[in-house]
Amino acid sequence: MSPHFTDEEFRCKCQRETCSAPTQPSADLVEGLERLRAMLQQPVIITSGIRCEPYNRLVGGAPTSDHLTGEGADLLITDGHMAFLYMRAAVWLFPRVGFGRRDRDKNLTFHVGVSQAVKDVLWTY
């Protein structure tokens, strides 16, 4: 797929045999993640990639989530310094960025997306 990311990292986590999620992430998303990794000079860990509609509903994703089309990914953020570094780089690389903590998540959630439907947007959880 790319030098630092595999199909498995993006695969829907529903574990259903009849999963209807896309099988590949957007090439623009993967390219952006590679650029992010290069800017940060450290690994980027995907916590949620592509999702099917049932799994997206289960995890509380938006009905129009970037995850449904393979155009979005959530990344692991472990502390405030890391969040700052990701935010500084991501706003230059991605047209859609979300950040915060959801009740179900133990760690901070950092979303990057490449959908062109609604772009140049930043939101918090």
N, C-alpha and C positions, 0 to 999 in steps of 0.2 A: 504494500500500500504506500508506504513512505519510509524514509530512513529510521524514524523513531516511533511510529505508530502502527498498530496491527488491526486487522479486521475485528479481532476478538475484543479489543478495548471499546469498540463502538457498538457491538452487538446488543440487541434488546435483552434485558435481564428477565423477561417474563417467564422464560423456560417452557413456553407452550410449543407443542409440535406444530401447531397451526398459526404461529406468529405471522402477522401480516406486515410487520415493519419492513422498511427498505433494507436491503442487504449491504449497501455501501453508503458511507457518509459522503456528503458533498465534497468534491475536489477542492472547492474554495475554502471549506472548513479545515480540511487537512492541511492545506497550504498555509492558512493562517496560524494553525497550531504549530507547524514546523517553524514559522517565523517567530512566534512567541517563544518557543523553546530556545531558539538561537539568540534572541534578545536577552532572555533571562539567564542564559548559559547554565541551565539546569533542566532536569526532566520535568515534564508536565504530565500529571496523572489525571486521567479521565475517570470520573466517578459515575457519570451517566451519559451515554451517547444516544444512539438511535432508540426510539421507543415505538411500540405499537399503540393503538388507541386504548385498548383495555389497560395496559400497564401504565400508560401516561395518566389515565384517570385514577388508577390505584395510588400512584405517588403524588397526586394532587397537581399534575401539570396543567397548564393552560390549554384550552381546547384548540388553540392555534399554535401550539408550541413548536419551536424550531426542531425539537427532537423528533417529531412525527415525520419530518421530511429529510432527516439526516443533515440538517443545516445548523444544528446546535449541539453543544456539549457542556456539561458541568465539570468543573475542575476542582481538585482537592486544594484547599487553602488551609494551612495549619496555624497561622498566626497573623497578627496585624501587619507586620513588616512584609510578609509574603503577599498579603492582600494589596498593599500599596504598590509593590513591584508589578503585580499582575495588572492592576488597574491602570497604572501609568503606561504600560505597554499595550494593553488590550484596546484602549480607546483609539489608538492609532491604527490597529490592525483589523478590528471588527466593527461592523455597523450596528451591532446589538450586544449590549453588555448588561448583565444583571448580577447583583451582589447582595449577600446578607446571610441570615440564619433562619432556617425554617424550623418549626417546632419538631419535625420528625428527624432533622439532621443534627448530628452531634458536632460536626465541623461547619465552618463557614461554607457557603455555596457561592461559587463564582461561575456564571454562565457566559459563554461567548456564542454568538450566532452570526450567520452570514445571509440570512433571508433578506431579500430585497423588498418584501411586501411592506414592511414598516422598518425603516432604517434610521440611523443616527438617533438611537434611543438608549437611555440608561435607566435602569430601574433597581429598586431595592426590594428585598423580601422581608 
